């Protein structure tokens, strides 16, 4: 089992469109197969996990997907409501606050507050003495975090709030959240990339910013959707011979093989380039030749992460 799965909290991020949601789910499946009680948290507007497991939309509740694997979609409004419920013990005061237009206005107008309460909910999920009703205890929390630049800002939110607040309960809680994110023994980050020029460039920058600017431990870079090396350069003369054929089927087969050979070579160049740019270990995952990711494919990807 990969050592980073022994941590309590993992943030999965990367450039948009590289498959980080799929990787987050695959990691959750892998951890659950290893016997870890795992929950996958989605913090973006879209909710993908339930479709993979053919269940009703997850939403802001902890839904069991399979043995030892749960999912939740964290909504900032629900996180804020839960936070207030835990802070104010008198129901009348809670009801009054929720009905207050001033409270609603301030909550919506405060920059980064949505991100802060979302991270607060993630922190709550990692606790062994959870205060919410029917809260389960998890061995591992995997967060499908926002992409690249938004991901950096998301993870730095508690530190920014702590610097602004300076004193008081908001300051103390923001400091606690920042300490959770930067606890390199308990918390890590996974960066997902594709073997293409732009994702490789962004991944190299993201790895450095996560490590140096945020202070989170970057435990693995996962290069997703890598083509299999079916052909080598030694096969090139035979493939080119097929492309010169007058037979339509042989000509088409030759062109397809030549295209795949070129793409594989280009991908390998990008993999080698990224390896030279980063200091984090890299794992490659195969391209899934299916219209959409199935549960079996996600399980296969999880087992391939080593």
C-alpha positions in Angstrom: 0.0 0.0 0.0 1.4 3.5 -0.8 2.7 5.1 2.3 0.7 8.3 1.8 -2.5 6.3 2.4 -1.4 5.9 6.0 -2.1 9.6 6.6 -5.4 10.9 7.9 -6.1 13.6 5.2 -5.2 13.8 1.5 -6.0 16.7 -0.8 -6.1 15.8 -4.5 -5.6 18.7 -6.9 -4.3 19.5 -10.4 -5.1 21.4 -13.5 -8.8 21.2 -14.5 -9.6 18.3 -16.8 -6.7 16.0 -15.8 -9.0 13.5 -14.1 -8.4 14.5 -10.4 -12.0 13.5 -9.4 -11.5 10.1 -10.9 -8.1 9.7 -9.1 -9.6 10.8 -5.8 -12.3 8.2 -6.1 -9.8 5.6 -7.2 -7.7 6.4 -4.1 -10.7 6.0 -1.9 -11.5 2.6 -3.5 -7.9 1.5 -3.0 -7.8 2.6 0.7 -11.1 0.9 1.4 -9.8 -2.3 -0.2 -6.9 -2.1 2.3 -9.4 -2.0 5.1 -9.4 1.7 5.9 -12.6 3.4 6.7 -12.4 6.2 4.0 -14.6 9.1 3.0 -14.2 11.0 -0.3 -15.2 14.7 -0.1 -16.2 16.7 -3.1 -16.0 20.5 -2.6 -16.8 21.7 -6.2 -20.3 22.4 -7.4 -20.5 19.1 -9.5 -21.0 15.8 -7.8 -19.6 12.8 -9.5 -19.1 9.9 -7.1 -22.7 8.9 -6.9 -23.0 8.4 -10.7 -20.0 6.0 -10.6 -21.6 3.9 -7.9 -25.1 4.3 -9.5 -26.6 5.8 -6.3 -28.7 8.8 -5.6 -26.9 12.2 -5.4 -24.7 12.3 -2.3 -25.2 15.9 -1.2 -24.3 17.1 2.3 -24.6 13.8 4.0 -22.3 10.9 4.5 -23.4 8.1 2.2 -21.9 4.6 2.2 -21.0 3.6 -1.3 -19.5 0.2 -0.5 -17.7 -1.6 2.3 -15.5 0.9 4.2 -16.1 3.7 1.6 -18.3 6.8 2.1 -18.8 10.0 0.2 -20.0 13.6 0.9 -20.4 16.7 -1.2 -19.6 19.7 1.0 -21.9 22.7 0.4 -20.6 26.0 2.1 -24.2 27.0 3.2 -24.7 23.7 4.9 -21.3 23.9 6.5 -22.0 27.4 7.8 -25.4 26.2 9.2 -23.7 23.2 10.9 -21.0 25.5 12.3 -23.5 27.8 13.9 -25.5 24.9 15.3 -22.4 23.6 17.0 -21.4 27.1 18.4 -24.8 28.3 19.6 -26.5 26.0 22.1 -29.7 28.0 22.4 -32.1 27.1 19.5 -33.9 30.4 19.6 -30.6 32.3 19.1 -29.8 30.0 16.2 -33.1 30.5 14.5 -32.9 34.2 15.0 -29.4 34.3 13.4 -30.4 32.3 10.4 -33.3 34.6 9.7 -31.2 37.7 10.0 -30.6 39.5 6.7 -27.5 41.2 8.1 -26.0 37.8 9.0 -26.8 36.5 5.5 -25.3 39.6 3.9 -22.1 39.5 6.0 -21.7 35.8 5.3 -22.0 36.3 1.5 -19.8 39.5 1.5 -16.9 38.1 3.5 -14.2 37.0 1.0 -13.0 33.4 1.6 -15.7 32.6 4.3 -17.2 29.8 2.1 -13.7 28.2 1.8 -13.1 28.6 5.5 -16.2 26.8 6.6 -15.7 24.1 3.9 -12.2 23.4 5.3 -13.7 23.5 8.8 -16.1 20.7 7.7 -13.2 18.7 6.3 -11.4 19.2 9.7 -14.5 18.0 11.5 -14.6 14.8 9.4 -11.0 13.9 10.4 -11.8 14.1 14.1 -12.1 11.0 16.3 -14.5 12.7 18.7 -17.0 14.2 16.2 -19.8 16.4 17.6 -22.3 16.0 14.7 -25.1 13.5 15.1 -24.4 10.1 13.6 -20.9 11.2 12.7 -18.7 8.2 11.8 -15.0 7.9 12.6 -12.8 7.6 9.5 -9.3 6.4 9.1 -8.7 8.5 6.0 -10.4 11.6 4.5 -9.7 12.2 0.7 -10.6 15.7 -0.6 -11.3 16.3 -4.3 -9.9 19.8 -4.0 -10.3 22.8 -6.4 -8.0 22.9 -9.4 -4.6 24.5 -9.5 -4.8 28.3 -8.6 -8.1 27.9 -6.8 -6.6 24.9 -4.9 -3.7 27.0 -3.7 -6.1 29.9 -2.5 -8.4 27.3 -0.9 -5.6 25.8 1.2 -4.2 29.2 2.2 -7.6 30.5 3.4 -7.2 29.6 7.1 -3.8 31.3 7.3 -5.2 34.5 5.6 -8.1 34.6 8.1 -5.8 34.1 11.0 -3.6 37.0 9.9 -6.7 39.2 9.6 -8.5 38.2 12.8 -5.4 38.2 15.0 -7.4 37.4 18.2 -10.6 35.7 19.2 -12.3 32.4 18.4 -12.2 32.9 14.6 -8.4 33.4 14.9 -7.9 30.3 17.1 -10.0 28.1 14.7 -8.3 29.4 11.6 -4.9 28.6 13.2 -6.1 25.1 14.0 -7.2 24.6 10.4 -3.9 25.8 9.0 -2.0 23.5 11.4 -4.1 20.6 10.1 -3.2 21.4 6.5 0.5 21.8 7.2 0.9 18.8 9.5 3.1 16.8 7.1 2.8 13.6 9.1 -1.0 13.5 9.0 -1.8 15.5 5.9 -0.6 15.2 2.3 -1.4 16.4 -1.2 -1.6 14.4 -4.5 -1.1 16.4 -7.8 -2.7 14.9 -10.9 -1.3 15.7 -14.3 -1.6 14.6 -18.0 1.4 13.9 -20.3 0.9 17.1 -22.2 2.8 20.4 -22.3 0.4 22.7 -20.4 -0.6 20.2 -17.6 3.1 19.4 -17.1 4.0 23.1 -16.8 1.2 23.7 -14.3 2.0 20.6 -12.3 5.6 21.7 -11.8 4.5 25.1 -10.6 1.8 23.7 -8.4 4.1 21.2 -6.7 6.5 24.0 -5.8 3.7 26.4 -4.6 2.0 23.7 -2.5 5.3 22.8 -0.8 6.8 26.3 -0.4 3.8 28.7 -0.3 1.2 26.5 1.5 3.5 24.3 3.4 1.6 21.1 2.7 3.4 17.8 2.0 3.3 16.8 -1.7 3.4 13.0 -1.5 2.9 12.0 -5.1 2.4 13.2 -8.6 0.1 11.0 -10.6 0.5 11.1 -14.4 -2.9 10.1 -15.6 -4.1 8.7 -19.0 -0.8 7.3 -20.3 -1.0 5.3 -23.5 0.4 1.8 -23.5 3.7 1.3 -25.4 2.5 -1.2 -28.0 5.1 -0.2 -30.6 8.8 0.7 -30.4 11.0 2.7 -32.8 12.1 -0.7 -34.3 8.5 -1.2 -35.5 8.5 2.1 -37.5 9.6 0.6 -40.9 6.9 -2.1 -40.7 4.3 0.5 -39.7 5.3 2.9 -42.5 5.1 -0.1 -44.9 1.5 -0.6 -43.9 0.7 3.1 -44.5 2.0 2.7 -48.1 -0.2 -0.2 -48.8 -2.9 0.0 -51.5 -5.2 -2.2 -49.3 -7.6 0.2 -47.5 -7.6 -1.9 -44.3 -3.9 -2.2 -44.1 -3.4 1.5 -44.9 -5.9 2.5 -42.1 -4.2 0.1 -39.6 -0.8 1.5 -40.5 -2.0 5.1 -40.0 -3.6 4.2 -36.6 -0.4 2.4 -35.4 1.8 5.3 -36.6 -0.5 7.8 -34.8 -0.3 5.8 -31.6 3.4 5.4 -31.8 3.9 9.2 -32.2 1.5 10.0 -29.4 3.3 7.5 -27.1 6.6 9.0 -27.9 5.3 12.6 -27.2 3.8 11.4 -23.9 7.0 9.8 -22.8 8.9 13.1 -23.5 6.5 15.0 -21.3 6.8 12.4 -18.5 10.6 12.6 -18.6 10.3 16.4 -18.7 8.1 16.5 -15.6 10.3 14.1 -13.7 13.2 16.5 -14.3 11.1 19.5 -13.0 9.8 18.0 -9.7 11.2 16.4 -6.6 8.1 14.3 -5.8 7.8 10.6 -6.7 5.6 10.0 -9.8 3.1 7.2 -10.5 1.7 6.7 -14.0 -1.9 5.5 -14.6 -3.1 3.9 -17.9 -5.4 5.6 -20.3 -8.9 4.1 -20.0 -10.3 3.2 -23.4 -14.0 3.5 -22.5 -16.6 6.3 -23.2 -16.7 7.0 -19.4 -15.1 5.7 -16.3 -16.8 2.7 -14.8 -16.6 1.3 -11.3 -14.4 -1.5 -12.6 -12.1 1.0 -14.3 -11.8 3.1 -11.2 -11.0 0.0 -9.1 -8.3 -0.9 -11.7 -6.8 2.6 -11.4 -6.8 2.4 -7.6 -5.0 -0.9 -7.7 -2.4 0.5 -10.1 -1.4 3.3 -7.7 1.7 2.0 -6.0 
